[in-house]
Amino acid sequence: MSGATISRVKPISLLSGLLCFTVGCGTPPKSETPALTPQAAAALMQLNPKAKVWLEHVRKQNPACDYKLDLPDQSSHPVTIDFDHAVSCSNRPSPRELDATVSFAYDKAAGHWVITRFAS
């Protein structure tokens, strides 16, 4: 009788082990947000109508000004990145009246970064 019990236990153990393995390996890994690159940030700024018009205005006041976005460490895969001071003049912070703020967010549905807020 003990031999019959052992033969029943093995298939059940094997089945439960396979089920645990399948469930554990079958779930896709959590998708990580790709880093916002300086090139992508600059391209988004050029494509944003408010940012484009604001930069034209700023450069009329001071041709040495441009957008300068020092991207933070993104090893934690943030889904939003905010800049309180987006304008720099001759590698110095711009005067308050020429500065701008911008927020970027990763749009998971579209699969790319977008500007969610721009203010001057």
C-alpha positions in Angstrom: 0.0 0.0 0.0 2.9 2.4 0.6 4.0 1.9 -3.0 0.6 3.0 -4.3 0.7 6.1 -2.1 4.2 7.1 -3.3 3.2 6.8 -7.0 0.2 9.1 -6.4 2.3 11.7 -4.6 4.9 12.0 -7.3 2.6 13.0 -10.1 0.8 15.5 -7.8 4.0 17.0 -6.6 5.3 17.2 -10.1 2.1 18.9 -11.3 2.1 21.4 -8.5 5.8 22.1 -9.1 5.2 22.7 -12.8 2.2 24.9 -12.0 4.2 27.1 -9.6 7.0 27.3 -12.1 4.7 28.3 -15.0 2.8 30.9 -12.9 6.1 32.4 -11.6 7.7 32.6 -15.0 4.6 33.3 -17.0 4.1 36.9 -15.8 5.9 39.5 -17.9 8.5 41.6 -16.1 7.4 45.1 -15.0 8.2 47.4 -17.9 10.7 50.1 -17.0 10.3 53.6 -18.2 13.1 54.4 -20.7 15.3 57.4 -19.8 14.6 60.8 -21.3 17.6 61.6 -23.4 18.9 65.1 -23.9 18.2 64.7 -27.6 14.6 63.7 -27.0 14.1 66.5 -24.5 15.5 69.1 -27.0 13.4 67.7 -29.8 10.2 67.9 -27.7 11.1 71.5 -26.8 11.5 72.4 -30.5 8.1 70.8 -31.3 6.2 72.4 -28.5 4.5 75.6 -29.9 4.6 77.5 -26.5 8.3 76.5 -26.0 9.2 77.5 -29.5 7.5 80.9 -29.3 9.0 81.6 -25.8 12.5 80.8 -27.0 12.1 83.3 -29.9 11.0 86.0 -27.4 13.9 85.2 -25.0 16.5 85.4 -27.8 15.2 88.8 -28.8 15.9 89.9 -25.3 19.2 88.1 -25.0 20.7 86.1 -27.9 23.0 84.2 -25.5 20.0 82.4 -23.9 18.8 78.9 -24.7 17.1 76.0 -23.1 19.3 74.1 -20.8 17.9 70.9 -19.3 20.3 69.1 -16.9 18.6 65.8 -16.8 18.6 64.1 -13.4 19.7 60.5 -12.6 17.0 58.3 -14.0 18.1 54.9 -12.6 14.8 54.8 -10.6 12.9 55.0 -14.0 10.8 58.1 -13.1 7.6 58.6 -15.2 7.8 62.4 -14.8 10.6 64.9 -14.8 10.1 68.6 -13.8 12.3 71.6 -14.5 11.8 74.8 -12.6 14.5 76.6 -14.5 14.7 75.6 -18.1 16.5 78.7 -19.6 20.2 79.5 -19.3 22.0 82.6 -20.6 25.8 82.2 -21.3 25.9 79.1 -19.0 24.3 81.0 -16.2 20.7 80.9 -14.9 18.5 83.3 -16.8 16.9 86.3 -15.3 13.5 85.4 -13.7 11.6 87.3 -16.5 13.2 85.1 -19.2 13.0 81.7 -17.4 10.5 78.9 -18.0 9.3 75.7 -16.4 8.6 72.5 -18.2 7.3 69.0 -17.2 7.9 65.8 -19.1 6.0 62.6 -18.7 6.3 59.2 -20.2 3.2 58.3 -22.1 3.0 54.5 -21.7 0.2 54.1 -24.3 2.2 56.0 -27.0 5.5 54.6 -25.8 7.4 57.9 -25.7 8.0 61.0 -23.6 5.8 64.1 -24.0 5.6 67.6 -22.5 2.7 67.9 -20.1 3.3 71.5 -19.0 5.2 74.5 -20.2 5.0 77.8 -18.5 7.0 81.0 -18.9 
